[in-house]
Amino acid sequence: MTTVAARPIVSPLLLHDANGLPIHGVQARSWTVTHVDEARLVAKLEFNRPELLAAFPFPHRIEMEIAIVASTLTVAAALLPTAAEPVPVAFGFHPSARKRDCPAETNRPTTSARRPRV
């Protein structure tokens, strides 16, 4: 069982590692594409359905924009609470999301300044 903000969580949508810790977030497969063109994709996830809230009881919306310009991949993510309480999250990207056949010194992600909204 997982506990988030002192709330016990039991859900088939939540995966756990060998130590019982949650990994990979909730397996929500209900993204809506709001824009797509040759170089950019924008999508959102409304995290408000009962089965999602059973796994993570913090209503919110995630918006992501993925763009490729020249040889640069940009991924922007925003999380917007849709209820009065803050949403305890951290974003991460799997290490397999890297350019193959590229020297390690040029294959490092960079991040912009974090802007927490509390």
N, C-alpha and C positions, 0 to 999 in steps of 0.2 A: 504494500500500500504506500502511496505517496501522500505527502502533506504539503499543501501550498497555503501560505498565510494562515497557518493553524487550522486549515480545513482538510479533512481526509478525502483523498481522491481515489476512486476505483473506476476504471473505464477500460474497455477493450481498445479504445482509440489511443491509449497512452502506452508507448513501448518502454521497456526497462532494460538496463544493461545487466551484466552478471552480478553486480553488487546491489541490484534492486533500485538503482537510481534512474529517473526518467531520462530518456534520450530522444532526440529528433523531434521533440514537440508532439503536438497532437496531429494525427494523420487526417487532416481535413482536406477533402478533395472537392471543394466547392468554390474555387476561385472563379471570378468573373473578369473576363478580358474587357477593359474599357477603352483601349486604344491599341492599334497595331499598325505599323508601317514598315518600310524597308529597314529602318535602323532602330526602332524602338517598340517596346511592348510595355503596356501598363495594365496591371491587374489589381483586383481587390478581393479581400475575403471578409465577409461579414460574419464575425464570430459570435453568433447569437442564437443558434439552434440548440434545442434541449440536449441533444446527444453531444454536442461540442462543449456546452457549459457543464455537463456532467463530468467531463474530463478536466476542464480548466474553468472554474466558475467566475470568470472576469470578462464581461461583455466588452468587445472591442472590434475595431476594423483595422486590418492591415492593408496598406497600399504599397505596391512595389512597382518600380520602373526599372527596366533593363534596357540598356542602350549600347550600341556598338558604333563608335565613330573612329574612323581610320583603324588603328590596331588597339584601341582602348575599349575595354568592356567596363561599363559603369552599372552598378546595382545600387539603387536607392530604396530604402525601406522606411516607412512611417507607420507607427502604431498609434491609433487614436482611441482612447477609452470612449465607450458609448453609454457608460453609466457613471454614477457619481464617484466611485472608488477608483484609485489608481490600479494599473495592470502591471504586476511584477513579471517582467520578461527580460531576456537577453537574446540578442541575435547572434547567430553564428553560421558560417558557411563551411560545408564539408571540404576537407583538404583535397578531395578528388576534383574540385572545381579549380583546376589550374591548367595552364597551357602546357601541352606535351612537347617534348623535344626542344625545350627552351632552357638555357642556363639558369641555375637556381638564383643567381644574383639579379636576374631580370624577371623572375617569375614570382615576385612577392606582391601580395595585395597591399594597397594603401587605403587608408580610411580618412574620411573627413572628420572634423570635430564632432563629438557627440553632443547632441542637444536633448537632454532629458526633459520631459514634460511631466512634472509632478504637480 
